[in-house]
Amino acid sequence: MATIQLLLENQRNRRLLAEALASEHEVIEGADDLETFLTAEFDLCLFDGATFRGQRDALATKKERASPVFLPYLLLLGDRDPDQASEEVWEHVDEVISTPLDRDALLNRVSNLLQRRALSLERKRRQEVTEERFRTLFESTPDPIVVVTGEGIVTEVNDAFARLFDIDRDAVLNRHVTDVDASPSEPIEKLLLRVDEAGDTTVDEVEGTVEIESPRGNTHVTELNVDVVEDLGDATERIGTFRDVTDREEYQRKLERQVEQLERFAGVIAHDLRDPVNTAKAKTRLARRERDSEKLDELDDVLDRIDALIEDVLLLAKQGKVVGETEPVDLGSVVEAAWATIDAPDGAVLRTETELPTIDADAERLQALLENLLRNAILHAGPNVTIEVGPLEERRSFYVQDDGPGIPADERDHVFEYGHTTTAQGTGLGLAIVKQITDAHGWEVSLEESPSGGARFEFSS
């Protein structure tokens, strides 16, 4: 049952209204003083003109305190027509009713007002549930979060933020974000307030990496993602979420150091191998002047293969590096550059689709991938091979295929392994390099059979 507060100076009207409403609602008659009225709990207030004139400020205060929940006011006009109610009256009340009273009309007016209040209470309840869910998520997430106004004043931080910056959360609230005792604060402020290099404030989504040194001297590498919350009237808030990537960054640096060491090691080995290989080639040429022999031809082939192995080892070490920043690359241009580099035999043909996709890649590494695929096709399919490069249905994906003998199904799972080759001339590193470059970009590669029965390599990002 709803509770209805009656504030009428006319005792007879108060008694009649109480009797009319008591069958369906709980009725409270009068209020001893202002404080009692302001603290009373009720769902609708019904008052007359005398009460309205005498307690207008109290009525306005009570309604304001109830906001945003709708607290309905019903004014008993007496024998005046509702159309005679002034604008001042309608600023404070939600409905009016005149005497003589019709009980059914009264109950309908009250029912309509109470339905509006019930909807308002339900909206408030749902809002409170949503806010509680947000608060729980806000506090339970392991990622530090800060909320600032458009001017950079901190309005909310969670416990994870307080731990990261080693601060008392209450001490930073209502202060400027630059007052947070962390170094450096400038990148944080620029990202949170959407300030670009020109000093202009933008509203687009922003993310960046910030290295934070806490007051205790602990250094954390974090990714800061900032989202703008608008539709707050004239206000705009920014929510910054920090994700600690210190371990990931350290792992990447460690991996890069290992790759650099591998590249240096490969360079030293290649240098030490080239001298004796060159010496052996020179002596082979001298020996050929004295006597030509099939054994010398075989030795030349062996030395050439050692040369190829040295080049592939150097390339393999280089391609092991993690791909950093990529950029949109025109695949067709890179294919042409790779074809020009490999010195293909006259009988080999390269076909490309008229429109090859633009893909996000490291252009130099992508060219190395294509060079190895093209050489591999010529090596296994012969000098008269036809090679085709084209797009796949997936966005920014492509294939490379040939019309050679193909790769048996039982060998396709092993062709990307180091040292795997099906020809005496192969080093077994070409497709391993292809796989390494593919992995460095975060792509997927699959080996299928081309329509002509050859090999088909498909790359998807």
N, C-alpha and C positions, 0 to 999 in steps of 0.2 A: 504494500500500500504506500502511496505517495503521501508526504507530509505537507500540509498547507498551512501557512501562517496567515492569520486574519488580523488586520490592523484597522479597525473601524471604531470611530468614536460613538456612533449611534448604536446603543446596546441592542435595540430591537433588530436592526439590520444584521448585527453580528450574530445574534441568536438564530435568526432565520437562515442565514448563510451556513452557519455551523450545522444546523439540522439537515440542510439540503446536501451538504458535502460529506457528513459523517458516515453515511452508509457505505461509501466507497473509498474514503480517504481518512487519514489521521489528521485531525484539525488541532492547531495550536491557536489559542485566542490571546492576542495582545502580547506585549513585551514590557517587563517592569522598567527597564532602563535601556539606554543606547547600547551599552556593552553587551547586555543580554541579547539584544536583537542582532548585533553584529556577529556574535559567536554562535547563534542558534543554527541548527541544521534543519533545513526545509527545502522542498522542491518547487514551491510556488508561493508567492506572496500576493494576497488580495487585500487592497486597501481602498479607502474612500478619499474624497477630495480634501477633507480636513487633515487627514494623515499625510497626504501628499504635500500639502502646503507647509505643514509643520515639521515634517521629518524628511524633506527632500534630500538634504545632504547625506543623511544616514542611509537612505535608500540607494543613493548613487554610490556611496562607499561600499555597501554590501554587494551590489551588483559588480562593481569593479573588482572586488576581492574574489568573487566567484569565477571571473574570467580566467581561462577561455571557455569554461563550461557555461552553458546557457542557463541563467536563473530567471524564469519568467515572472513578470509583474503584470497583474490584472487590476485595472482601476475601475471602481464602481462610480459611475458618473452621476448617479441620482436620476432625476427625471430629464436630464438633458439628452439631446440626440448625439450619438457618437460623432457625427460630422462636425459638431460644435467644439470638439476637443482641439486645443491649440497645438501649434508646432512644439512648444515647450513640453507639453504633456507627452507627445509621441517621442521626444528625445529620451524620456525616462521609462516609459511603460511599453509593454509589448501587445497588449490587447485592452479594450474597454468594453463595459457592459452597462446598460441603463436599467433603471427601475420603471415600472414594476418588473420584477424578475420572473422569467420563465425557467423553471427548474431544468428542463431538458436543454434549453439553450445555454444555461450556465454550465451544466456538466459537459456539454460539447466543447465550449470554449476552454474549460479547464483541461479536458482530455487532449485537445489539440496542442495546448501549451506543454503539457506533460510529455507528450510524444516527442516534441521537439527537444525537450530536456533529456529524455532517454537517449535519443540519437546523439546528443552532445556528450553525454556521459560515456556512451559506448566508444565514440571517437577518442575521448580522453583516455579511456582504458586501453584501447589499442595503441595509442601513442605511447602510453607508459610502458606497455609490453615491448614495443619496438625500441624505446629508449633503453629499457633494461637489457634487452638482447645486445644492443650496441655497446652499452656499458660493459657487459660481461665480455664481449669480444674485444673491446678496447683494452680491458685490463688483462685478459688472459693471453693475448697474442704475445709471442716471444719477441716480436719486432718492436723496437722503440718507435713511438708515435708522438708527434707534437702537433697541436692545432694553434694557428696564429691568425690574427686579424690581418686585413689588408695593409695595416701600418706596421705589422711585425710584432704586435703584442701577443704574448703567449696566453691562451685561454684554457688549454688542456694539455696535459702530458700523462702518459701511463707509467707504470712502475718500471717497465723495461727501459724507457727513456731515462728515468731517474738513475737507474743502475749504470747505464752506458756512460752518462756524463757525471756520475758520482755526485749527485746533487739531491737536496731535499725538494720534492716536487712542489710543496707549498711555497718554497722560497722563490721559485721561478715564475709562478702564476702572476699574471697582470704586469709582467715586466717585458721589456723588449728582448727579442730572441738573441740579440748580440750580447746581452748580459749573462747568457749561459757561459759558465767558465769552461770553455773548450777552445782548443786551438786547432785549425784556424776557424773563426766564426764567419768570416766574409763569404766563403763559398756557400755556407749553409744559408746565410741571409739572402744571397742572390738567387739561390734555387727556390727557397720558400716564397720569396716575394716576386718571383718571375721577373727578375731584373736581368736584362741582356747586356751585352758589352757596351751598347750605346746608352745604357741607363734607362731604357724604356721598360715599363712594366707590361708584361704580356699575360695572357690567360690560357695559353695552351699547356697541355700536359708536359711536365718537365721531369727529367731524371738525370742523375749524374753521380759520379763517384767522389766521395769526400773522405779524406783521411783525417781522423779525429784523434787528438791527444788529450786524454782526460787529465784532471788535476793530479792524479796519482802517477802520471807518466806512462800509462798504458796507451798504446797506439792501436786504433781499430780502423780498418778500411771498410767503408760502408757504401752501399748504393742507396741514394736518397731519391725516392719517388714522391712527387708533389701533385696533388689533385686540388682543384678549385671547387669549393661549394658555393654556388650562387643561390639566387632566389631567396635571399635573406633580407628582403627590403633593399635598403641602400648599402647593406653590409655584404662583404665577401670574405669567406674564411678559406684558409689554405691548410690542408692536412698533409703533413710530411711523414713518410714512413721510411725508417732507416733499416736496412738489412745488412747485418754484419757478414762481410765476405772476406774477412781477414785470412781465414784458413784457405779459402779458394784462391785468393791472390797469391798467398805464399806458395801454394802448390804449383800455380802456374809459373811463378818466378823460378821455382826449383826445377820444373820441367824445362823451362827455357834455358837455364844454366846447363842442364844435362845435355840438351840438344846442341848447345854451343860447344860443350866439351867434346861431344861425339863428332861434330863437324871439324873441330880442330884436329882431333885424333885421326879422322879419315883423311884430312889434308896431309898430315905428317906421313901416314902410311902410303898414300898415293905418291907423295914426293919421293919417298924412299924406294918405292917400287919402280917408278918411272926410269930412274937412272940405270938400274940393271937391265930393264926391258929395252931401253934405247941402245944400251951397249950390245945386247944380244942381237938386236935388229941390224946394227952396224956390222957386227961380225958375220951375220948371215949374208948381208950384201957382199962382203969381201969374199966369203967362201963361195958364193954363187959365181964370182968372176973366175975362180979357179976350176970349179966343177959344178955344173947344174945337176940337181938331184931332186927326186920326189920328196925325200926326207927334208930338204930345205923348204920345200913348199909347205909341208906339214908343220914345220917349225914356224914359218911365217903365220900360218893360221892360228897356231897356239899363242904367239905373241900378240896378234891382233885381238884375240879373245881376251887376253890379259888386259890390253888397253881398254877394251869395252867394259870389262869388269871394274877397272879403276874409275872410269867415268861414271858408271852406274852407282858405285859406292859413294862417290862424292855427291852425286845428285840425290841419292837416297838420304844421306845425312842432312843435306840442305832442306829437303822436302819434309823432314820430320818436324820442322818448326811449327809451332801453333800459329794458325792464321789469326791475325789481329783484326785490324779494320779492313772491311771489304767495301767495295763500291760497285755500282751498276756497270757491268761490262757487256759490250756487244759481242756475243758469242761468234757471230760470223767473222768479225775482224780478227779475233784470236785464232780461229780455225785457219784462216788464210796465212797468218803469221807462222803458225806451227807447220803448215804444209811447206812454206818457203824455207823453213829451217832444216827440215829432215833430208833434203837432197834426194827426193823420190826418183826412182827409175822412170824412164820415158814411158813405159807401158802402164804405169800406175795412174789411176784416175780418181780424182776426188769430186764427189757430188755433194752439194749442199742445198737445203731447202731455200727458197727465195727469201723467206723471213725466218731467221733464227731468233730465239728469245734473248732478251737482255737478262742477265743473271747477276746476283750479288756474289762477287768472287774477288780473290787476289789474282789480277790479270797474269802476272808472271807465273804463278803456280798453276793456274788453269792452262796456260800454254804448255808448260812442262807435262801436264797430264795428257793433253792431246798429242804432243810429240811422241810420247811413249806408246799411246794407242795406235797412232799411224805407223810407227816403226814396227810395232808388233804385228799389225795386219800384213805389212809388206814381207816381214820375215817368215810368217807362217803361210800366207796365201800366195806368195810369189810376186815377181815384178809386174805382172799384168793384172793385179788386183784392182777391183773397183771398191772404193770406200765411200760411205754415205754418212753425213751428219744431218740430223733433223730434230725438230721439237717433239716432245711428248704432250699428251693432253693436259697433264698437270702443269700448272703455271711454273715457269722458270725451270723446266726439266728438259733433258735432251738425250739423244742416243747417238752412238757411233757403231756402225755395222759394216761388214764386208761380205764379199761373195766367195770367200775362200772355203776350205774344207771344214771349217768350224771346229768346235771343241767338244769332244765326247761328253755326254751327260755325267759320266762317273768321274770326270776330271774337273768339272766346273767348280766344285767346292774347294779345289786346291790351287787353282791357277794364280791366286793372289798371294800365295805363300812365298816366302823368300827362297830363291834357288830352284823353284819349280819351272821347268822348261821342257818342251817336247821336241826341240831341235838342237843339234850339236852346236849351232851358231849362237843360240840364245844364252844370256847370262842368268836368267831366272829372276831378275830384279825389276824388269820393266813394268810388269803388272803389279808387283809389290809397291812400286813407287806410285802407280795410279791409285791403289787402295789407300796409301798413306796420305796422298793429297786430298782424296775424297773425304777421309775421316777428319782431316785437319779443317775442312770446311763445314763439317757437320752434315754432309750429304750421305745418301745411300746409293750403292751401286749394285746392280744385278746383272748376271750374265745369262743371256738367252740365245736362241737360234734365230738368225736372220731369215727373212722370207726366201732367200736363195740358198739357205743351208749353211751360211757362214756364221761368224760370231757376231753377237749384238750386245753391246754394253749400254745399259740404261742408267742414267744419273738423275736423282731427284733430291730436291732440297727440303 
